[in-house]
Amino acid sequence: MGDIIPDIEGSEYGPGGGTMIFENERVRVTELSLPAGGRSKLHTHALDYVLVQIEGDKIAVEPHPETAGEYKEFFETDVVPGAFVFIEKGGVETAVNTGKKDWREICIELK
């Protein structure tokens, strides 16, 4: 994927909220959580990152129409505690907890 990151009004950079639990010159680690039915802020992923699922049953990504990258369409998946996925920068999205349980994950942004 290219290095062009869309600048979308109302979108913040980073994982869309949460609590930063560690940062150094190489990584930023954020813990994210949403109650059942909850939504994150609209956010732009300006860095490649790894998501590590902690708890929940379903989570979805609702992309902004101008998003770039692999995930350009609504995507829902089962949560598997301990599972992880690498995602390239560029997505502009809102995370949506479509499950019946509270959801939690760790986002590791690679600087």
C-alpha positions, 0 to 999 in steps of 0.5 A: 500500500502507498503512503497516502493517508486521507485527511478526513475532517472529524477523524483523529489519528490513532486507534480511536480512543482507549488508554495508552499503556506504553510508548517508546521510539518504536511502538505505541501500545493502547488498550481499547474497549467497547461495551456491547453495541458501542462505537469508537471515534472515527479514526485514521490509522497513520501507522502499521499496527498489530491488533491482539484480541482480549475478550468479546464475541463480535467486532466490526469495522465500519470504514469511512467512504474515503478510506485506503488500505485493505479494509474498504468495506464493512467487516465483521468477525468473531473475537478469538481471545489471543488472536492477532492480526497485522494491518497496514496503515491507511484505514479511516474507520469506526470500530463497532462492537456488534456482539453481546459481550463487552469487547477489549483488545490491544493495539500495537502501533509500529512507528 
